[in-house]
């Protein structure tokens, strides 16, 4: 079933079920930490839809990926996609092992909900600033003009 861009994901949606399946086998403390991230993102961007992307839970907003999160053996990660535009939060993010678009945390030292919400809202604003256009496909990104193929009669110069 195709969903309109920006449509709210229903709690029983396929994406939500896939995320539940991802969270289910995790140790209880990791699952609780990630469910906290999930709930915070849902509150900060209520019209974002859940999905699995790159084999980890993610949220999509207006057809664009918003944020990802994942649990690992020793830590959890929150991936805002890009840290550009989040410079104003650098001091708050510093304690969470920030590296290449990733904030690492542990269930015993979770990311503050207020920080998560501010990151999500900044990402939403960034997507909205780009407009409603769907992500460009590889073909659309190509700068080469479309070629017109000639039929057999045209290529031989037939009159």
N, C-alpha and C positions, 0 to 999 in steps of 0.2 A: 504494500500500500504506500503510495507516495504521499508525502506530507507537504503542505504549503510551507514555503520559507517563512520562518518566524512563528509558525504554529506552535501552540503549547503542547508538550508531550503529555499525554494522559498517563496517570500513575500505572496503569496496566499495559502501557504500550510495549511494543517489541523491544525498543531501546532500554526501557526500564527493566524489563525481564532479563535482558542480556547483562545489564549492570548488576542486577541481583545475583545472577549466576557467577559473575566475576567475584563478587564480595563473599559469597557463601562459604567457600573453602578456606578463607583466610582465618588466622588465629583471632579469637574474640577481641583482643585489644586493638589489633590492626583494623579489623572490620569496623569497630566502633569509631576509630579515628577517621576512617575514610567515609563512613556514613555521615559523620559530622561535617566533613568537607562537602559532601554531596548536598546535604540539607542547606548549608550556607550558600552554595552556588545557586540552588533552586530559589532561595529567598531573594538573592541579589539580582537574579535574572529569571523571573518567573516564566517568561515565554521561551526560554531556551529548551531545546529538546535533548534528551539523553541518548547516547549511543556508545558503541564500542568503536574506537579508532586506534589503529596501531596496537590492537589487542589489549587496550586499557580503556577504562571509562572516560568519557568525554562529554562535553556539552557543545551543541551547535546553536548558533544564534543567527537568524536571517540568512541561513544557507552557508554560513562560515563557521569554522571551528573556533570555539571560544576559549575553552580550557580543557586540560586533561588532568587526571590524578591516578596514582597507582601505589600499590603496596609491594614492598620487597622484604627480604628476610630481615635486614637490619634497620630499615628506614622506610618512610613513605615519601612520595614526591608529588608536588603540585606543579604543573607545567602551564604557565599562562601563554605559551606560544611564543611570546617575545617579551623581553623586558624593556624594549624601547617604549617610551611613553609612561613608564612606571618609575622614572628617576626620582619623583617626589616622595616615593616610598622607600628609597634606598636604605635609609637608616633603620626603618622598621624591619626590612627584609634581611639585613646583614647577619643577624644571628642564625639564619636558617640555611647556611651553606648554599648560597646563591651561585649557580654556575650555568652558563649558556641556557637561559630560559627555564631553569629549574629551581624550585625551592624545596630543600630536603628538610624533613621533620621526623619526629618519632611519636608514637602514641603517648609517651610520657611527657613529651614537650611539643604539643601540637601547635600548628599555626593559629594565631588569634583569629577569631571569627571576624572581627572588625577589619583586620588586614586582608583576609580572603575576600570579604565583601567589597572592599575598596578596589582591589585588583580586578575583580570581576566587573565592577561598574566602569572602571577605566577601559577595560577591554570592550565592553558593550559600546561605550562612547566612541571608541576607535572604529568599530565596525559600522556604527551608525554614520560616522563622518564619511565613510567610503560610499554610503548610499545603499540602496536595496539591490544593486546588481549582484547577480550570482557570480561565484568565482569563475574566472576565465579558464577555459579549457586549454590544453596544450596547443591545439590547432588555432585557437583565437589569439594566443600569445605570439605565434609565428609572425614575423614581419614580412615574409614572402607573400607576394600577391598570389591569388589562386590562378592556376594555369588552366587554359582552355584547351582541351584535347581536340585535335582535328580528327574528323572521320576519314576513312580511306579515300573517298573521292576528293576531299579538300587537300589532303597531303600530297596528292599527285598533280595538283593544279588542274584538275578536270573542270571543264566549263559547263 
